[in-house]
Amino acid sequence: MARIVNKINEHWEFEKQGKRTDISLPHTWNAEDGQTGPELYFRGVCTYRKKLKRPELAPGQQVYIEFRGVNSSMAVYMNGKELARHDGGYSTFRVNVTDALEEDNTLEVLVDNAPNDKVYPQRADFTFYGGIYRDVYMILADQSHFDLDYYGGSGFKITPEVNKESAIVSFETYSVGEAEKIVVSTVGAGETELVLETVDGKTYGKGSITISNVHRWNGVDDPYLYEATAVLYRGGKAVDTVTERFGCREFRFDAKEGFFLNGRHYPLHGVSRHQDRLGVGNALTREMHEEDMDLILSMGANSIRLAHYQHDQYFYDLCDEKGIVVWAEIPYITVHMDTGRENTIQQMKELIIQNYNHVSIMCWALSNEISLQGVTEDLMENHRILNNLVHEMDRTRVSAMANLFLLETDSPLVSLPDIRGYNLYYGWYVGDMEDNDEFFDEFHQKYPDTAIGLTEYGADSVIALQSPKPEKGDYTESYQALYHEHMLEMFATRPYLWGTYVWNMFEFAAAGRDEAGDPGKNHKGLVTFDRKKKKDAFYIYKAWWSTEKFIHLCGSRYHDRVEDMTEIKVYSNLEKIVLYVDDKLFAEQEGQHVFRFHVPIHSVHRIKAVGSSGDTSFEDSMEIAKVDVPNPLYFMSLDKVRNWFDAPRDNEEGREGYLSINSTMSEIQATKQGAELLAGMMSQMTGKTAGGMGEGVAIPEAMQKIVARQPLRKLLQQGGMELEPEKLQQLNQILNQIPKATV
């Protein structure tokens, strides 16, 4: 009897803290409280129940319940009997319920996302949504079937190896029960009967085919996929079938020239993606996954870092179909746990076994920013085990790591995997934008034979916040756009970077954050959490990466402007922009990517930018208005509106020869009184930045040098100490009493 698969998402009962409700799956109990800050965020145990009738079964037929994603630990019961447990919230897990079935059944799933010391992730800058947040299926399988118990895989492994114009495609199958033969057929590439071997009650099949004139999977330009179907025969009948898609391609990383796909230089223009959205949490529909993919492709990206865990199989399918190169990783993140080793091994096995056939995946990443609280021998050993595991399980891909920007480049952790990236936030959390350039130049000079990429970078912006004088830490859409302008210019002159990944494509939930008047979120996304609005920074990437012609006027949300002469900025991939003010020609400009015009304003004005490509014209328009008083909605807090346009700022310069809040950290630390003052202030700041991720972190010497040259005022703003103007003034007055150290 052939396999039968039915989705069982409807008619579940959900119980949280004694309260019961009827729900449908996918579902998370943190869809709201996981997005509104730390106070209401519930982490604990909840219960899901479903009534099931015993299906009609042929002799020997087996019944499995398949869970595509349950976060983060679960225990499965049938009619009060515990059948299985699973730790790890992002992978497929199946339970054989056959022997526990009665005529009428109650399936009960206890789900736990409470903190513990053995299941990753436990500390990270994103919300750990609890719930059965992906689809659930009932599978009826013949007594002989492709293995459903082995780490959630399909039991069918496909390994293509390209050699010039042809490819050898190797097939491996894993099955249970008797099998007289297994036949694999491919669409347009013939079929083969596998050689079978039975070991300890399981059957292993191996075979291969050769594809002449192979059609390569060639990224977004030509993401061609083959399809293979494995059929298991018992008693002369086909009793189980599995179909998988695969692609044929070659890739390599060059330390000097970057990433190559099928022999051609193919820089990875990447974004990072979390799987949640506003009001939904991580319980996404297929349509939501498709919308995410469409937005990413429309910006011109060709690679995605699927962070920081295994994503939905459907999204990996989309990446295969659309030609997206994928960085895949497990949630071994932020803080190493000596008691979590087995969980990292399990999650890596599940990631690889369940996703091996996805042609889009180029690497298996061992961890992310795991060195936040230092590198211990147990941490190193855990990584050596994972690195060896990756190579044992998959010789066609590479191991990878995303390193915390605090990690010294000579750490043995950096050189452990095949490739590595750094997560750098110079120009946001610390330092200046140009420090990113300096970091990579120094790294490449010191390690010229080491492949390096930029796996995270970004700046937060709340879309309502605007400024004509943007600066680091102001959370404005304006600064975020400037930041990404610089980063793209930096990439263009460093071809050795094998890939770069914006953090993040979309805003996402981070329950520990409380920033910019919008708690519970990370605002680094180029698109808002609800996917409704693209920030200006989205369009600078489109200008560099996309071939779809367009014009975008920046600052459309900066309507009320106090300056007499305002900057009108245009992002476009056209070569010439014509600007109209109040329907009159103002200026023309030729260039690339960014076009800047300085326009005098005195009332309400209509701004229009126009360009053309061939016979097709493009335009964008907006309205701006001259005002006398800054719009308070453009600032982080209505209580802190101040005139950003007076320079120097009142009472911030202080007395000549004395410290002020504009003094650098090194200037202040050079005095005994200043150093004591700073020590007290810094202790209050470390738990606030990035949702508390800075707590207990040791700052390496290289980073200390960068911090030392930062003005105190900017560091306070960035570090989460939102001082009232009066307190800021008081602090400045205290510093004004401390003479600067003499050289």
C-alpha positions in Angstrom: 0.0 0.0 0.0 1.5 3.4 -1.1 2.3 6.1 1.4 -0.6 8.4 2.4 0.1 11.9 3.8 -2.5 14.1 5.3 -2.2 17.5 6.9 -3.8 17.7 10.4 -3.7 21.4 11.2 -7.4 21.9 12.1 -9.3 21.4 15.3 -6.7 21.6 18.0 -7.2 22.6 21.6 -4.6 24.8 23.1 -4.0 25.2 26.9 -1.9 27.9 28.5 -1.8 28.4 32.2 -5.1 26.6 32.7 -7.0 28.5 29.9 -8.2 26.5 26.9 -9.0 27.7 23.4 -9.7 26.1 20.1 -7.0 26.9 17.5 -5.7 25.8 14.1 -2.0 25.3 13.2 0.5 26.8 12.6 0.3 28.5 16.0 2.6 30.3 18.5 1.6 31.7 21.9 4.1 34.5 21.6 2.7 36.2 18.5 2.0 39.3 20.5 3.9 39.2 23.8 7.1 38.1 21.9 7.0 41.4 20.0 6.3 44.0 22.7 9.3 43.9 25.0 10.5 41.8 27.9 7.8 42.4 30.5 4.9 40.3 29.1 7.0 37.7 27.2 5.9 34.2 28.3 8.4 31.4 28.3 7.1 28.1 29.8 5.0 25.0 29.0 1.8 24.9 27.1 -0.3 21.9 25.8 -1.8 21.1 22.5 -4.5 18.4 22.1 -6.2 16.8 19.1 -8.8 14.1 18.8 -8.0 11.4 16.2 -9.9 8.5 14.9 -7.9 5.4 14.2 -7.4 5.2 10.4 -8.1 1.9 8.6 -4.8 0.1 8.4 -3.6 -2.7 6.2 -1.6 -5.4 8.0 1.8 -4.1 9.1 1.0 -0.5 8.0 2.6 2.2 10.2 1.3 5.6 11.4 3.5 8.5 12.0 2.8 12.0 13.2 5.2 14.5 11.5 6.0 17.9 13.1 7.7 20.4 10.8 8.7 22.7 13.7 7.9 22.9 17.4 9.8 25.3 19.6 11.7 24.5 21.5 11.2 21.1 23.4 8.3 18.8 23.2 6.9 15.6 24.7 4.4 13.6 22.6 1.6 11.5 24.3 -1.1 9.3 22.8 -3.9 8.4 25.1 -1.9 9.4 28.1 1.2 7.4 27.1 4.4 9.2 26.4 5.8 8.2 23.1 8.7 10.5 22.3 10.6 13.7 23.2 12.5 16.1 21.0 14.8 19.0 21.9 15.2 21.6 19.1 12.7 24.0 17.8 13.4 24.3 14.1 13.6 20.9 12.5 11.3 18.1 11.4 10.5 15.4 13.9 8.4 12.3 13.5 6.7 10.0 16.0 5.5 6.4 15.3 2.2 6.2 17.1 1.0 2.9 15.6 1.1 0.7 18.7 -0.5 3.3 20.9 -3.6 3.8 18.7 -7.1 2.9 19.9 -10.4 3.5 18.2 -10.7 7.0 19.6 -7.5 8.8 20.4 -6.2 11.9 22.1 -2.9 13.3 20.8 -1.3 15.5 23.3 1.9 17.6 22.8 3.6 19.4 25.7 5.7 22.3 24.3 8.3 24.1 26.4 10.2 27.3 25.4 11.4 28.0 29.0 15.0 28.7 29.7 17.3 25.7 30.3 20.9 24.7 30.1 20.9 22.1 27.3 18.9 23.2 24.3 20.0 25.9 21.9 19.3 28.8 21.6 19.1 30.2 25.1 20.5 33.7 24.7 20.2 35.6 21.5 18.9 38.8 20.0 15.6 37.4 18.8 12.4 36.0 20.2 12.1 32.3 21.0 8.5 31.8 20.0 6.8 28.9 21.7 4.4 26.7 19.9 3.6 24.2 17.1 4.3 26.9 14.5 4.7 24.8 11.4 2.4 22.2 9.7 1.7 18.8 11.2 1.0 15.7 9.1 -0.3 12.1 9.6 1.7 9.7 7.5 0.4 6.1 6.7 3.3 4.0 5.5 3.7 0.5 4.4 5.6 -1.8 6.7 8.4 -1.4 4.1 9.2 2.2 3.7 11.9 4.8 3.2 13.2 5.5 6.7 11.0 8.0 8.6 12.8 7.8 11.9 16.3 8.9 10.9 16.7 12.5 12.0 13.6 13.6 10.1 15.0 13.0 6.7 13.3 11.6 3.6 15.5 8.5 3.3 16.7 9.6 -0.1 20.1 11.3 -0.6 21.2 12.7 -3.9 24.8 13.8 -4.7 25.6 15.4 -8.1 29.2 15.9 -9.1 29.8 18.1 -12.2 32.7 17.4 -14.6 32.9 19.7 -17.5 29.8 19.0 -19.7 28.5 16.0 -17.7 27.5 15.1 -14.2 27.6 11.9 -12.2 24.6 11.8 -9.9 24.9 9.3 -7.0 21.8 8.1 -5.2 21.5 6.6 -1.7 18.4 5.3 0.0 17.7 4.2 3.6 14.6 2.0 4.2 13.1 -0.3 6.8 11.3 -3.6 6.2 11.8 -6.0 3.2 12.7 -4.5 -0.1 13.2 -6.6 -3.2 14.3 -3.7 -5.3 14.5 0.1 -5.3 14.4 2.0 -8.6 15.3 5.6 -9.1 14.1 7.5 -12.1 14.9 11.1 -13.2 12.9 13.3 -15.5 14.8 13.4 -18.7 17.9 11.6 -17.4 17.0 7.9 -17.3 16.7 5.5 -14.4 18.8 3.0 -12.4 18.1 0.1 -10.1 20.0 0.5 -6.8 22.3 -2.1 -5.3 20.8 -3.1 -2.0 22.5 -4.1 1.3 20.7 -5.0 4.5 22.4 -4.2 7.8 20.7 -4.6 11.2 17.2 -4.7 9.7 17.7 -1.6 7.5 18.2 -1.6 3.8 20.7 0.6 2.1 20.6 1.3 -1.6 23.3 2.8 -3.8 23.5 3.6 -7.5 24.3 6.4 -9.9 23.5 7.8 -13.4 25.5 10.0 -15.7 23.9 13.1 -17.2 25.5 14.2 -20.5 25.3 17.8 -21.5 24.2 18.6 -18.0 22.0 21.7 -17.5 23.6 23.5 -14.5 21.8 25.3 -11.7 23.2 28.7 -12.3 21.9 31.0 -9.6 19.2 33.6 -10.2 20.0 33.6 -14.0 19.0 30.0 -14.6 18.0 27.9 -11.5 17.5 24.7 -13.3 16.3 21.7 -11.3 16.1 18.0 -12.0 13.7 15.7 -10.3 14.3 12.1 -9.0 11.8 9.6 -7.7 12.8 6.5 -5.7 10.3 3.6 -5.6 10.5 0.8 -3.2 9.1 -2.6 -4.3 8.0 -5.5 -2.0 6.1 -8.5 -3.2 6.2 -7.3 -6.8 4.4 -4.0 -5.9 5.5 -0.4 -5.4 4.8 0.2 -1.7 6.6 3.5 -1.1 7.7 6.5 -3.1 9.8 9.5 -2.4 10.4 12.4 -4.9 13.2 14.9 -4.5 14.5 17.7 -6.6 18.2 18.4 -7.1 20.5 20.6 -9.1 24.0 20.3 -10.7 26.5 23.1 -10.0 30.0 23.8 -8.9 31.2 26.5 -6.6 34.4 27.6 -4.8 35.7 30.3 -2.5 38.8 32.2 -3.5 40.7 34.2 -0.9 41.6 36.9 -3.4 38.7 37.0 -5.8 35.7 35.9 -3.8 32.9 33.4 -4.7 32.7 31.5 -8.0 29.6 29.7 -9.3 30.1 27.3 -12.2 33.5 28.8 -12.9 32.3 32.5 -13.1 32.9 35.2 -10.5 29.6 35.5 -8.7 29.7 37.9 -5.7 27.1 37.0 -3.2 24.9 40.0 -2.7 23.1 38.7 0.4 20.6 39.5 3.0 19.8 37.8 6.3 16.3 36.7 7.2 14.4 35.8 10.3 11.2 33.8 9.9 8.8 35.9 11.8 6.5 38.9 11.1 4.3 41.4 13.0 1.2 40.0 14.7 2.0 36.5 13.4 5.2 35.5 15.1 6.9 32.6 13.4 3.6 30.8 12.4 4.0 31.8 8.7 1.8 30.7 5.8 3.2 29.7 2.5 2.0 33.0 1.0 4.0 34.9 3.6 7.2 32.9 2.7 6.5 33.7 -1.0 6.1 37.4 -0.2 9.4 37.4 1.6 11.1 35.8 -1.3 9.5 38.2 -3.8 10.7 41.2 -1.8 14.3 39.9 -1.5 14.4 39.2 -5.3 13.0 42.6 -6.1 15.9 44.2 -4.4 18.4 42.3 -6.5 19.8 40.0 -3.9 21.2 36.6 -5.0 22.0 35.0 -1.6 20.3 34.6 1.8 21.7 33.8 5.2 18.9 31.8 6.8 19.6 32.8 10.4 19.9 31.7 13.1 18.3 28.2 12.8 16.9 25.7 10.3 14.1 27.4 8.3 10.9 25.9 6.8 11.5 23.3 4.1 9.2 25.4 1.9 11.6 28.3 2.0 14.5 26.2 1.1 12.4 24.9 -1.8 11.9 28.5 -2.9 15.6 29.2 -2.7 16.2 26.2 -5.0 13.6 27.4 -7.5 14.6 31.0 -7.6 18.4 30.5 -7.7 19.2 31.9 -4.3 22.6 30.8 -2.8 22.0 29.8 0.9 24.0 30.0 4.1 22.4 27.4 6.4 23.1 27.2 10.2 22.1 25.8 13.5 21.1 27.9 16.5 24.4 27.4 18.4 24.6 31.1 19.3 25.9 33.8 21.6 26.8 31.8 24.7 28.3 28.3 24.8 26.8 25.9 27.3 29.1 23.0 28.5 25.9 21.0 28.9 24.6 21.6 25.3 27.1 19.7 23.2 24.8 16.8 22.3 22.1 19.2 21.3 24.4 21.0 18.8 25.3 17.6 17.3 21.7 16.5 17.0 20.6 19.8 15.4 23.5 19.7 12.9 22.6 16.2 11.9 19.0 17.2 11.5 20.0 20.3 9.4 22.2 18.3 7.1 20.1 15.2 6.7 16.8 17.1 6.1 18.4 19.6 3.7 21.1 17.7 1.9 19.3 17.7 -1.4 18.8 21.4 -1.6 21.1 22.7 -4.3 20.9 26.2 -3.0 22.8 25.5 0.1 26.6 26.2 -0.1 27.6 25.7 3.6 26.7 24.4 7.0 27.5 27.0 9.6 28.7 25.8 13.0 27.7 28.7 15.2 27.0 32.5 15.4 28.8 34.9 17.7 29.4 32.1 20.1 32.4 33.8 21.6 30.5 36.6 23.4 31.7 35.5 26.8 35.1 34.1 25.7 36.6 31.0 24.0 37.0 28.0 26.3 38.5 24.6 25.5 35.0 23.0 25.8 33.8 25.5 23.2 36.7 24.7 20.9 36.2 21.0 21.3 32.5 21.4 20.5 33.4 23.2 17.3 36.0 20.7 16.3 33.4 17.9 16.7 30.8 19.9 14.6 33.4 20.8 11.9 34.4 17.1 11.6 30.8 16.1 11.5 30.0 18.4 8.6 32.9 17.0 6.6 31.9 13.4 7.3 28.3 14.0 6.4 28.8 16.2 3.3 32.0 16.3 1.3 30.4 18.6 -1.3 29.9 21.7 0.8 32.0 23.7 3.3 31.8 24.4 7.0 31.4 28.0 8.1 31.1 30.4 11.1 29.9 33.9 11.7 32.2 35.5 14.2 31.4 38.2 16.7 33.2 41.5 15.9 34.8 41.3 19.3 36.6 38.1 18.5 40.3 38.6 17.8 41.3 37.6 14.2 44.1 35.4 15.5 41.8 33.2 17.6 41.9 29.5 16.7 38.2 29.7 16.4 38.4 31.9 13.3 40.6 29.5 11.3 38.7 26.3 12.3 36.0 26.1 9.6 36.6 26.2 5.8 35.2 29.7 5.4 34.4 32.4 7.9 32.5 35.7 8.1 32.6 38.5 10.6 29.6 40.2 12.0 30.7 43.9 12.1 28.7 46.8 13.4 31.2 49.6 13.1 29.2 52.8 12.5 26.4 51.6 14.7 27.2 50.0 18.0 30.7 51.3 18.1 33.2 53.1 15.9 32.7 54.7 12.5 31.6 53.4 9.2 35.2 53.6 7.9 36.3 51.1 10.6 34.6 48.4 8.5 37.0 49.3 5.6 40.0 49.2 7.9 39.1 45.9 9.5 38.9 44.1 6.2 42.0 45.7 4.7 44.0 44.7 7.8 42.5 41.1 7.8 43.2 40.6 4.1 46.7 41.9 4.4 47.4 39.7 7.4 45.7 36.6 6.1 45.8 36.9 2.2 45.1 33.2 1.7 42.0 33.1 4.0 38.4 33.4 2.5 36.5 36.1 4.4 33.0 37.5 4.1 30.8 39.9 6.0 28.0 37.9 7.6 26.2 40.7 9.4 26.2 44.5 9.3 23.5 47.0 9.8 22.0 50.0 11.6 18.6 50.4 13.3 16.0 52.8 12.0 12.4 53.4 13.0 10.7 54.5 9.8 9.0 57.6 11.4 12.3 59.1 12.6 13.9 61.6 10.3 16.7 64.1 10.3 18.5 66.5 7.9 21.7 65.9 10.0 21.6 62.2 10.7 24.2 60.7 13.1 25.0 57.3 14.5 22.6 56.2 17.2 19.7 58.5 16.2 17.5 55.6 14.8 16.5 57.7 11.8 15.7 56.3 8.4 18.1 59.0 7.2 21.2 57.6 9.0 20.4 54.0 8.1 20.4 55.0 4.4 23.8 56.9 4.7 25.3 53.8 6.5 24.3 51.4 3.7 25.5 53.8 1.1 28.9 53.6 2.6 28.9 49.9 3.0 28.0 49.3 -0.7 30.8 51.6 -1.8 33.2 49.7 0.5 32.2 46.3 -1.0 32.7 47.6 -4.5 36.5 48.0 -4.0 37.1 44.8 -2.1 36.4 41.9 -4.5 38.0 39.4 -2.2 34.9 39.5 0.0 33.2 36.2 -0.9 29.8 37.5 0.3 28.0 40.2 2.3 24.8 39.8 4.3 22.7 42.8 5.4 21.3 42.5 8.9 18.4 42.3 8.3 16.1 42.2 5.3 13.1 42.5 7.6 12.6 44.0 11.0 12.0 41.1 13.5 11.0 40.5 17.1 13.6 40.6 19.9 11.7 40.4 23.1 14.7 41.7 25.2 14.9 45.0 23.4 13.4 48.3 24.4 14.7 50.9 22.1 13.6 54.0 20.2 10.1 54.0 21.7 9.2 50.7 20.0 10.1 47.8 22.4 10.4 44.2 21.5 11.9 44.6 18.0 15.1 44.8 16.2 14.8 47.7 13.7 17.7 47.0 11.4 15.4 45.7 8.7 15.3 47.3 5.2 11.6 46.5 5.2 9.2 47.0 8.1 8.1 44.1 10.3 4.7 43.9 8.6 6.3 44.0 5.1 4.2 47.0 4.2 6.9 49.7 3.8 10.4 49.6 2.2 12.8 51.9 3.9 15.0 54.2 1.9 18.0 51.9 2.5 16.1 49.2 0.6 16.4 51.2 -2.6 20.2 51.9 -2.4 20.6 48.1 -2.6 18.2 48.0 -5.5 20.2 50.7 -7.2 23.4 48.6 -6.9 22.1 45.1 -7.4 18.9 45.1 -9.5 18.6 45.2 -13.3 15.0 46.3 -13.0 15.1 50.1 -13.8 13.6 52.4 -11.2 13.8 55.8 -9.5 13.3 56.4 -5.8 13.1 59.7 -4.0 14.5 59.4 -0.5 13.0 61.3 2.5 9.4 61.0 1.4 8.6 60.5 5.1 10.6 63.6 6.0 7.8 66.0 5.0 8.2 68.9 7.5 11.7 70.5 7.0 13.1 73.3 9.0 16.2 74.0 6.9 16.1 76.7 4.2 18.2 74.6 1.8 17.3 70.9 1.8 18.9 67.9 0.2 16.9 66.0 -2.2 18.4 62.6 -2.7 17.6 60.1 -5.4 18.5 56.4 -5.6 18.4 54.9 -9.1 20.1 52.5 -11.4 19.6 54.9 -14.3 22.5 57.1 -15.4 20.7 60.4 -15.6 18.2 62.1 -13.3 16.1 65.2 -14.0 14.7 67.0 -11.0 11.5 69.1 -11.1 10.4 71.4 -8.2 6.8 72.5 -8.4 6.6 71.2 -12.0 9.6 73.4 -13.1 12.9 72.0 -14.2 15.4 72.4 -11.4 18.5 70.5 -12.4 19.9 67.5 -14.3 22.5 65.2 -13.0 24.5 62.2 -14.4 25.9 59.6 -12.1 25.5 56.1 -10.5 23.3 54.9 -7.6 23.1 58.2 -5.6 22.0 61.6 -7.0 22.0 64.6 -4.6 20.4 68.0 -5.3 20.3 71.0 -2.9 17.0 72.8 -3.2 15.9 76.1 -1.5 12.5 75.7 0.1 10.0 78.3 1.5 6.5 76.7 1.5 4.9 73.5 0.4 6.7 72.0 -2.7 6.1 69.1 -5.1 9.3 67.3 -6.0 9.5 65.0 -9.0 12.5 62.9 -10.2 12.4 61.7 -13.8 14.7 59.4 -15.9 14.6 57.1 -18.8 16.0 53.8 -20.2 15.5 53.4 -23.9 11.9 54.3 -24.7 10.7 53.8 -21.2 10.5 56.6 -18.7 10.5 56.4 -14.9 9.6 58.8 -12.2 8.9 59.3 -8.5 7.4 62.2 -6.7 6.8 63.5 -3.2 5.7 66.5 -1.2 7.8 68.5 1.3 7.0 71.5 3.4 9.1 74.3 5.0 8.3 74.7 8.7 9.6 76.8 11.6 9.6 74.2 14.3 10.8 70.6 14.0 8.1 68.0 13.9 8.3 66.2 17.3 7.3 62.9 15.6 10.7 62.7 13.9 12.5 62.2 17.3 12.8 59.2 19.4 10.8 60.6 22.3 8.3 63.4 22.4 9.8 64.5 25.8 13.2 65.0 24.2 12.5 67.1 21.2 15.4 69.5 20.7 16.7 71.6 17.9 19.2 69.5 16.1 20.0 72.4 13.8 21.8 74.8 16.1 25.6 74.2 16.3 27.4 74.1 18.6 24.9 72.8 21.0 24.2 74.7 24.2 26.5 73.9 27.1 28.2 71.0 25.4 31.5 72.5 24.5 32.4 73.5 28.1 35.5 75.3 29.3 38.7 75.4 27.3 41.2 72.9 28.7 38.5 71.0 30.6 36.4 67.9 29.8 32.9 67.9 28.3 30.4 65.3 27.0 32.0 65.8 23.6 35.4 64.7 24.9 36.5 61.3 23.7 36.6 58.3 26.0 40.4 58.3 25.9 40.5 61.9 27.0 38.1 61.2 29.9 39.9 58.0 30.9 43.2 59.8 31.0 42.1 61.6 34.2 41.5 59.8 37.5 38.1 61.6 38.2 37.0 61.0 34.6 37.9 57.3 34.7 35.9 56.8 37.9 32.9 58.6 36.4 33.0 56.5 33.3 33.3 53.2 35.2 30.0 53.9 37.0 28.2 54.9 33.8 29.5 52.0 31.7 28.2 49.5 34.3 24.7 50.9 33.6 25.1 50.7 29.8 26.3 47.1 29.2 22.9 45.5 29.9 21.0 47.8 27.5 22.7 47.6 24.1 21.2 45.1 21.7 18.7 43.7 24.1 21.2 43.1 26.9 23.7 41.1 24.7 26.5 43.4 26.0 26.3 42.2 29.6 29.4 40.5 30.9 31.4 40.9 27.7 35.2 41.5 27.7 36.3 44.2 25.2 39.5 43.2 23.3 42.3 45.6 22.9 41.6 46.4 19.2 38.0 47.3 20.1 39.1 49.4 23.1 41.1 51.6 20.7 38.0 52.2 18.6 35.9 52.9 21.7 38.5 55.2 23.1 38.2 57.7 20.2 34.4 57.9 20.5 32.9 61.1 22.0 31.1 60.3 25.3 27.8 61.9 24.0 27.6 59.6 21.1 28.5 56.5 23.2 25.8 57.4 25.7 23.2 57.7 22.9 24.2 54.5 21.3 24.6 52.6 24.6 21.0 53.0 25.7 21.4 55.6 28.4 18.6 58.0 27.4 19.5 61.0 29.5 17.1 63.9 29.8 18.5 67.2 28.5 18.8 68.5 32.1 20.7 65.4 33.2 22.9 65.7 30.1 23.6 69.2 31.1 24.4 68.3 34.6 26.9 65.6 33.4 28.5 68.2 31.2 28.9 70.6 34.1 30.6 67.8 36.2 33.0 67.1 33.4 33.6 70.9 33.0 35.2 70.8 36.4 37.8 68.2 35.4 41.0 69.5 33.7 42.2 67.6 30.7 45.3 65.5 31.3 48.4 67.2 30.2 50.5 65.4 27.5 
